[in-house]
Amino acid sequence: MEIRAKCNFDIEAIKALTHLSVFGKSNPKSKFRVWFIISLVLISLVIFEMVFFSDIGILWMLCLTLFILLLECYLYFLLPKIRYKNLAKIKGAENEFVFCDDTLKVFTRCDEYRGEAEMEYSLFPKVYETSKYFFLFQTNNQVYIVDKSTIEGGTAEGIRNKLVANTKCKYIICEY
């Protein structure tokens, strides 16, 4: 039985992939909020220390905390947009996936490229699943993104069962 799905290389898919690579399997929104609040509390404490105890020596702590806060904002908001912009020729490409019993067939279409590939499930070193996407890693730098909302002829559970049964990979279900 074949299960079909699609995915466009749009900003949402790239954002999901970037958040997966930065935040791992924990929820990016929750993790960002926690680190943002921790940074704000630390900044408040440092400013309190500087104002009420005239401790200018702790200025380095303020700078470090501000740097961490800016880094968090960069990783959550800007990096996905930068990665999407750097896609160049494959921006907006559409991948169509056909999940067969032992293999995955991929058909790629965009303005400047058309291609086909067929892979055995056992070649994926790791697979991540979120509530919206499957991320099928060919290597550490190459990944197929499968949008769960486009699944036809089956369910996400059917795809999960095929991947788990036929791979020797790490299958990780993310919290979000």
Secondary structure as the mmCIF struct_conf table of DSSP 4:
data_model
#
loop_
_struct_conf.conf_type_id
_struct_conf.id
_struct_conf.beg_label_comp_id
_struct_conf.beg_label_asym_id
_struct_conf.beg_label_seq_id
_struct_conf.end_label_comp_id
_struct_conf.end_label_asym_id
_struct_conf.end_label_seq_id
STRN STRN1 ILE A 3 ASN A 8
HELX_RH_AL_P HELX_RH_AL_P1 ILE A 11 PHE A 23
TURN_TY1_P TURN_TY1_P1 GLY A 24 LYS A 25
BEND BEND1 SER A 26 SER A 26
HELX_RH_AL_P HELX_RH_AL_P2 PRO A 28 PHE A 53
HELX_RH_3T_P HELX_RH_3T_P1 ILE A 56 ILE A 58
HELX_RH_AL_P HELX_RH_AL_P3 LEU A 59 CYS A 73
HELX_RH_PI_P HELX_RH_PI_P1 TYR A 74 LEU A 78
HELX_RH_AL_P HELX_RH_AL_P4 LEU A 79 LYS A 85
TURN_TY1_P TURN_TY1_P2 ASN A 86 LEU A 87
HELX_RH_3T_P HELX_RH_3T_P2 ALA A 88 ILE A 90
TURN_TY1_P TURN_TY1_P3 LYS A 91 GLY A 92
STRN STRN2 GLU A 94 PHE A 99
BEND BEND2 ASP A 101 ASP A 102
STRN STRN3 THR A 103 ARG A 109
BEND BEND3 ASP A 111 GLU A 112
STRN STRN4 ARG A 114 GLU A 120
HELX_RH_3T_P HELX_RH_3T_P3 TYR A 121 LEU A 123
BEND BEND4 PRO A 125 PRO A 125
STRN STRN5 LYS A 126 GLU A 129
BEND BEND5 SER A 131 LYS A 132
STRN STRN6 TYR A 133 PHE A 137
BEND BEND6 GLN A 138 ASN A 141
STRN STRN7 VAL A 143 GLU A 152
BEND BEND7 GLY A 153 GLY A 154
HELX_RH_AL_P HELX_RH_AL_P5 ALA A 156 ASN A 166
BEND BEND8 CYS A 169 CYS A 169
STRN STRN8 LYS A 170 ILE A 173
#
